[in-house]
Every structure is written in structure tokens, then in C-alpha cells.
Amino acid sequence: MGNYSRKDIAGITFFAMSVLALCYMILSPLNHVIVHYDEYFTLTLLNLPVMDMITITAGDVHPPLYYLMAEVFVNITKPLGWDLLFSLKILSVIPYFIILIFSATKIRKDFSWFTAGLFSLSLAIMTEFFSHFVRARMYSWAILFVILAFVAFMDIIKKEDRKSWILLTIFSVLCAYTQYFAAITAGSIYLILLIYLVKFKKEEIRTWVLSVMAAAVLYIPWVFTLISQLETVHHTYWIPGITISTIINALGYFAYNNDLAFSAAAVIILAAITFIYSKETENADEKNRFFTLSGIMIYLGTIILSIIISVVFRPILVIRYLIPASAILWLTISIILSRIENRKMFLISMGLIVILLISGLSTTISTNDDLYKNGVAQKEVLDNITQDSNSVLIVSNPHLIMYFLHLSNLTDMYCLNIAQLFGENMTRLHQVFDFKSYNGNDINKITANNTDKNVYIISWNDPVLNSSTVQIDKRGNIVFSKVTPTNATLTTNS
């Protein structure tokens, strides 16, 4: 292939495989059955006025940018006849499309086709990347903004120009407005950059300070909401404490296999490749080695910062939140392999990475198959409820109300009576959604008054049980039950 090296040919092959993955991502949203229950929250939220949407976003302890982008995108695509779920899934695919363009241009130019191809492919098949690129949530955009912030960081080290500083500032702020763990990764980027400046370029520390100050100013519109969210998290939150297993799984999450031993093996492989590169370049320029290995430091920095916050404040480390930082690590791995010149050492390193790639592809295929099967079963349950003109749907847990309010125009829905939902006044939600409120002890009255109807109950963790209630499905912590006509007493676990 002309003047292309073997590495470049391999990289172009990887990139072609990435384009095929993109095509599958675009086709995947046409098949709506692959729906994670978190997406139901997004579906409900986008039926609300913008200010109410922001209030609930804040109450759900998330930043607002993704939901605002979703609102705009849905309104743009609505005239095309796209339904809500399809539009949201395409919105999540767009970041991968941008990443491919960025890889084929900027990353290829700065490094090589090999780097661009391996990086693109890893973001399609490793860890949980694929599922997040087709999920109606903020993670795919967080991945994109973190990558762009990291590339700006690398340009600062290479070029030391003002444009790169401005881009780092902007993309770091976008990270913070999109997902809080992306913000932690952006913070790790700034810390590693400060270490670099202290070691090699002290005169640029002033620019670093100005960049941090500018980012802080740009974040002022959301900072008071963030403080309120921190107070909420500090008093009560669902994330469990950190264990040794959590740390090992976090370190190996870039090659996620949902197995502790595999995570440990992935960490060993990463350490081996880093050692091979370090030995081969031990006489090379120290700045260049720092530059090449910086992504590993940023990934570790994200985990360390998360652990510190978890110990000092409250547990926040959930390994799937490391998905944006994992993208940086895979770009770094791709750069490291492209810079190993010794053929034998390169083949060893590439062999180790191929093991991870094969495992990643296998895990992705298996995960997508499970998502498909679960999605089909879940869709059948919801279709049986919502397409039943004689149905009554009771949501027995406050946590689930926002996830299923979008079904309220399809069935006769009752939601547990509460004053607020994620900080939003329930009276305002009544203006948008057609549902009835009930007190916790009124389920008996609802069933007694609807003996001629099919009464369904959605609960959290524990089903609403008695001798006349049958559990018809369970998806994660969400339990679907059906009540048969009877005068038996029901008990709730809300």
C-alpha cells in the first residue's frame, strides 16, 4: 500500500473496523428494544419545560448540559418524523462519529495511522464504550469532551500556544457541565499539567492559574446548584463504600470484563507495556516520555482523586463513571505502542493488547446480546401494560415515578403521593402528565375499585406481594407485578 508501513496498514485496518462499528451504532437505534431503564428518566424529562427539566436534573445530582443538548436536538429532528427515543440514541452516537473524524485527521497527523486506528477501535469494543454510545445518557458526550481536553493538554506540552490553553479551558468546563466524573478527570488533567510545568516550564504556571480561574468563572452559573447537590450527597446517597475489589476493578476498568481476576490481569498488561516503553526510551528526552505517559497518570489521578473524595467526603466511586478517563488511557496506549520501535518488543506489546481487544470484543458482543434479550422481555412487559386499554398502573416507589411518567398518557396511572420529585413540585408535573396521586395505604382501595381491570404495580427491589399478586418480571431492581381480582390485603415496600 504505497509508502505505508506495516503499522500504518494495521492502523488503517483498525480504523476501517471502527467505521463498521459506527455503522452498527447508527443502525442500532432503529431497534428500540435495547433500552436501559435510566433512559426512561431521559424520556420523561424531555416532556417538561426547560426550567423544570433543569430543576429535576439538579435534584438527580447531574449537571444540565446533556439534557439541554437533547432538548435542542429533539426539536430539530422532530420535523423529520423521528420519534423521541430514536433521536436521543442518534444524539449519543454523534460523539463517536466526531471522534472518528478527529482520529483520521488530528490524531493521525500528530501521531500515525496506527495510533488513530487502534484508538478508534478500542473506543468501539473495549470496556462499556459501545453501550454508552447508543444509550440516551450523557456519557458519550463526556467521553468526547474529555478526549478533546486531553488533546488540548498534549498540544500545550508540544506547542505551548495560547489557542491550546483556551481549548483546554473550554473543554474542561464542558466536561464539568456534562458529567461530574468527567470533571474529576479534567481536574486530573490540570494537576498533571501543573506537575509538568513545575518540572519543565515554570514560566507557564501563571497561564495555568489564569486557565483555572477562567474555568471557575465559566462554571459560576452552576456552582450554587453544585453546592446544593454536594449537601444532598453528603447526607444520603446510594453509592457503597470503597473496597480493595473496587480499586482493582477501577484500575482495570479500561479493559472491563466484569471479573476481578481479569481486571488484575489487565493492570498487569498495562504495567508490562509501560515497562517495555520505559526501558526502550530510558535514554530519550524526559519531556517526551512525560508527554507519552501522561494519559496513564491522568487515569490513575482520576481514580486517586475519587478515592480521596470518597474517604474525606462520601463514597462516589462507581467504576462505570470512569468511562471518560478510560478513553484517555486507550489513546495513551495507542501512542505508546506506536512509539515502540524494537520489533520484538512491539510484537509482545501488541500481542498483549490483542488479548484485551479480543476479550473486549467478546464482552461487547455478549453484553449487547444480553441487552437485546433483556430489552425484548422488558418491552413485552411494558407493551402488555400500555397497550391494554383496560389496565391500571400503580408506581409504588417515589424513586421510580420520574422513570415511568412518560407512560402516563398510555394507561391509567397512579403514583405515590409526594410533595416533590427531584426538587420539582408535583403539582407542576400534574400539568404535563396525566396521572393520579395516591397515599401509601390506598393501593387496596385502588384495586378494590378496579376489580374489572388489570392492575399492574411497579416497585423497587421488593414486589408488592400478597396471595393474589404475581411477579411478572424483574429488570435489575425494578419489579413488575400483576394483581388478580380479589379482596385480599396488599402490602407495599416503598
N, C-alpha and C positions, 0 to 999 in steps of 0.2 A: 504493500500500500504506500507507494511513493517513498517519501523520506520519513515516514512514521517509524518510531522504534517499537519494539515488542511491547513495551509498557504502554505506549500510546494506543496500540491496536487493542490491547486488553481493556484500556480505559474507554475507548470508543465502543467496544462490545458491551461493557457495563452500562454505558450511557444509553445505548440502544435498548437494553433491557429495562432501563429506567423509564424510557418513553413508553414502552409497552405497559409498564406498571401504571403510568399516568392514564393511558387509555382505559385500563381496567377501572381506575378510580373514577373516571368520568362516566363510565357505563354503570358502575355500582349504584349510584343514587337512583337510577331508574328502577332498581329493585328495592322498594321501600321497606321490605320486611326486616332488613338489618338495621334495627333501631335500638339504641341503648336507652335505658329509662331516663338518664339525665337529659336526653334530647327532648323529652316531653316537657321538661321545665322551660326549655327554649321556645317550644311551640306555643305554650301558654303565654309566656312573657311577651311575645311579639304581637299578641292581640290587644295589648294595653297601650294607652297613650304614653309618649316618651317619658314624661316626668314620673309617672307611676312605674314604668319599666326601670328607670334608674333607681327609684326608691327600693324596689324589690331586689334589684341587683346588689345594692349596698347591703340589704338585710341578709342576703345569701352569702355575704362575705366574698364578693368578687368585684373587680374593677369593671368599668362600664363600656370600654371601647368596643369589644366584640359585639355586644348587643346593639350598640348604635350603628355599627357597620352592617349588621344583619338587617336592621330596620331599613336602612337605605337600600341595600341590595334587594330585599324582598319587594320594595316599592318599585324598583327599577325593572325587575323581572316579571312582576305581576301582569303587565300588559302583554307579555309573551305567552301567557297562559300557563306559566309554571306554577305548580302548587307550592305551598309553604315549605314542606319538608324537602322537596327536590331542590328548591332554591338554596336552602340552608346548607345542604350537603355539597352542592356545587361551590358555594362560598368557601367551604372548608378545603376543597380541592385546589382552589386558586393558589394558595401559598406554595404547593408543590410544583405547580406549573411555573411560578416565578422562580423558584429555586433551580429548576432545570435550566431555564434561560440564563440565570445568574451563573450557574455552573459551567455552561457551554461558552460563556463569554468571559466574565471577570475571573473566575477560579481557573479556567483553562489557560487564560493569558498569564496570570500571575504564577501558576504552578505548572500544570501539564494536563493533557487529556486523561492520563491515568488518575490523577487526583480528582478531577471533575467527575469522571465516570464512577470510580469507587465510592465517592461521597454521595452521588445521586442515588446509586443503587442501594447503599446502606440505609438511606432515608426512606426507601420503599419497603425493605424487607426486614430490617432489624428492629429489635425491641417492640414497642407498640406503635411505631410510626404510622403504619398503614391504616390501622383502625381510627387513629386520630385525624388522618387526612380525609376521612369520609364520615366524620361524626360532627353533628351540628353543635359544636362547642368551640371554645376559644383556643384550644391547644395548637392547632395547625398555624394560626397566626402568631402565637407566641414563639413557635419554632422559627418562623421566618424572621421575626424581629430580632431574636437572639442571634441568629446567624449573621444578619446584616450588621448588628452591633459588633460582633466578633471580627468580621472582615474589616470594619472601620478601625477597630483596635489594632489589627495587623498592619493596616495602612499607616497608622500613626507611627508604629515602630519602624516601618520601612521608609516612609516618605517624610514624616514629621511636618505635614502640611495642615493648614487651618481647616480645609474642607473636611478632612478625616475627623478632626475634633468635633466639628459641627454635626457630622453624620453620627458619630458615636453618641453624642448628647441626645439627638433626636430619637434614634432607635432605642436607646436605653429608656427614655421616657415612654415611648410606645410599648416597650416591654412591661413597664410598671402599670400602664393603663389597660393592659390586656390580661396578664396573669401574674399573681404575686410571686410565684417561684421563678418566673422569667425575670422579675425584678431582682430577686436574690442573685440570679446568675449575672445580671447586668452589674450588680454590686460587686460580685466576684471579679468581673472583668476590670472594673475600676481599681480594685485592690491589687490585682496582678500587674496592671499598668503602672500603678504607683511604685510597686517594688522595682519594676524595670527602670522607671525614671530615677529612682534613688540610686540604683546601681550604675546606670549608664548615661543619664541625661538630666541631671539635677536642674538645669535651667528651664526645663519644661514643666516643672512641678506647679509653677504659677498657672499655666494653662490648664493643668489638671484640676486645680482648685476652681478656676473660672467655669470649667465644664460641669463640675459637680454643683456649683451654685446655680448655673443656668438650668440644669435638670431639676433642681429643687424648686426653682421659681415656676417652671412649667408644670410642676405637679401640685402647685398650691390649690387649684380648683378642687382637687380630690382629697387633699391631705386631712381635712377635718372629718370627712367620711371615713377615711382610713383609721384615724384615731378611734372613732366610734366602733369600727369593726374590730380593732385590736382589743377594746374593752369587752366586746361580746365574746371573742375567742378566749380571752383570759379567764372569764368566769365559767364558760362551759363550751366544750367543743368535742367532736366525735373522734378525733384522731388519737390512737393509742400511744403509749409511751415507747421510747426507743429501746431496742434490744440489740444484742450482737448480731442476730439474724437480720434485723432491719438494716444495720450498717453494711453487712456483707452483700445483701440484696441490692442496696443502693449503689455500692461500688461497682457491682456487676450488671446494673440495670441497662447499660448501653448495649448489652447482648442478651436481653431479657429472655429467660426460658421458664420462669416461674418455678425455679428449682434452686435451692440453696447451694448444692454441690456445683451446679453449673455456673452459678454466679461467682463462686470461688475460683472455678477454672477460668472463667472469662477474665477475672482480675489477674490471675497468673499469666495468661496470654498477653494481656496489655503490658504487664510488667516486663515480660520477656522481650516484646517488641521494643519497648522503651530502652531496655538494657542494650539490645543489639544496636539500635541507632546511636545511643550514647557512646558505646565502645568504638563504633566506626567513626564517630565525629569528635573523639576526645581531644584532638588537636585542632579542631575547627574554631572559628570565631565564636566567642562566648555569647555575643549578642544574637547571632544566628541560631545557636542552639536554644537559647531562651525563647526566641521567636517560635521555633518549631514545636517546642514542648509546652508552650503557654496554654494551649487548649486543655491539656491534661491537668494543669494547675488550676484552671478555671473550673473544670468539672469537680475536682476534689474540693476546691474552695466553696462551691455551691453546697456540697454535702456538709462540709465543716461548719459553714455559717448556719445551715439548717439545724445541725446538731446543737450548736451554741444557743440558738434561739429556743430550741425545744427544751434545753436544760434550764436556761435562765427564765424563760417566759412561760411557754406551754408547748407541748408536742405539736409540731407542724409537719414533720417529715413523713410524707406518703410517697413511696418510690415512683409511682406513675407521674408525680409532679416534676420529676427530673427529666421529662421528655425533651424540653428545650435545651438543657445543658448537654444531653446525650448527643444532640445534633452537632454541637461544637466539638465534642470528643471524636465523633466519626470524621469530621473534617480534618482534625488533627491527625488521626490515624492514617487517613488517606495521604496527607502531606508527608508524614514520617516514612511511609512505605515508598513514596515516590523519590525520597532522598537517600534511600539505602542503595549504594552503588555496588557493593560486593554481591555478585550474582548468587553465591551460595547463601549468604545471609538474607538476601531478598527473597529467595525461594522458600527458605524456612519461615520467614515472617509472613509471606503471602500464604503459605500453607496453613499457618495458624489462623489467619484471618478468614481463609476459605472455610475452615471448620466452623467458625462463627457464622459466616454467611449462609452456609448450608443449614445450620441449625436455625438461624433466623428465618430463612425461607420456609422451613418445615413448620416452625412455630406459627408463622403468619398464616400459612395455609390452614393449619389446624384451628387456629383462633377464628379465622374468617368462616370456616365451616361450622364451628360451634355457634358463632354469632348468627349465621344464617338459620341454623336449626332452631335456636332459641327464638330468633325473630319470627320465624314462621309460626311457632307454637304461641308466642305472645300475641301476634297479630290475630290468630284464630280466636283467642280468648276475648280480645277487645272487640273483634268483629261480631262475635256472638252476643256481646253485651250491647254494643252501639247500634247494631242493625236489627235488634229485637225491638219492635215497636211497642212491645208490652213489658219493657224492662224498667226496673228501678235500680239505680246505682248509688250505693252508700260508701262514702270515703270516711273511714273511721279514725284516721290519724291526721293531725294538723300538718305534719311534715309532707304528706302526700297530696294535699289539696292543690298546690300550685302545679304539681306534675300532671294532674288529670282534669283540671278545669277546662282545658281545650275540648274535652269530650262533652261538656255540659249542654251544647246545642244538639247533641245526638241522642240524648237519653234523659230520663227524669232523674236528676242528680241531687243528692243530699250530702252536704259537707258539715263536718263537726263545727259547731258554733264557737268561734273565737273572735276576739276584738280586732286583732291584726294578723297579717300574714307576711312574714319577712319585712316587717316595718310598714306595710301598706294597710290602710283602713279597709276592712272587709266590705263596708258599705259601698266604697268606690268600685270594688270588684264586682259587686252585685249589678252595677250599672253596665258592666261589659259582658258578664257571663250569666247564663240562665241556670241558677242553682238555688236550692233551698238550704237554710241553716237548720241544724237540729242540736239539741243538747245530748250529752253522752248517754243518758238513760232513756232516750226516746227511740232507740232502734226498735224496741219491742212494739211501740205504737206504730212506727212506720211499716213494719212487717205485718202487724195486725190489720192495718188499714189497706194493705195491698196484697191480700191473700190470693187475689185473682191475677197477680202479676209475678214475673220472675225477678226476684230480689237478689242482687249481687252486692258483695261487700269487698272493698279493697282495704287491706290493713297492712301494718308494718311488722315484720318479724313473726308475730303470732297471729294465727287466724282468729276471727270471731267465731267461736265454737259453741255448739250445743248438739243435741242428738239430731237436730233437723238441718244442720248446716254442713255442707260438703265442701272441702277444699278442692277447687278445680284446677288450680295452677299455682306455682310459686316461681318467681323470677328474682333471684337474688334475695333481698329482704322483703320484696313485695309479694303479698299473699292475696290471691283471688278466691273468694268463696261464693257459694250459691245457697240461698235459703229456700227450703221447700215449705209449702203452705202448712203451717202448724201454729198452735198457740204456745209452744214451748218458749221458755225464757232464754234470751240471748245474753251473753256476757261479752264485754268489749275489752280489748287490750290496747287502748290508745294512750 
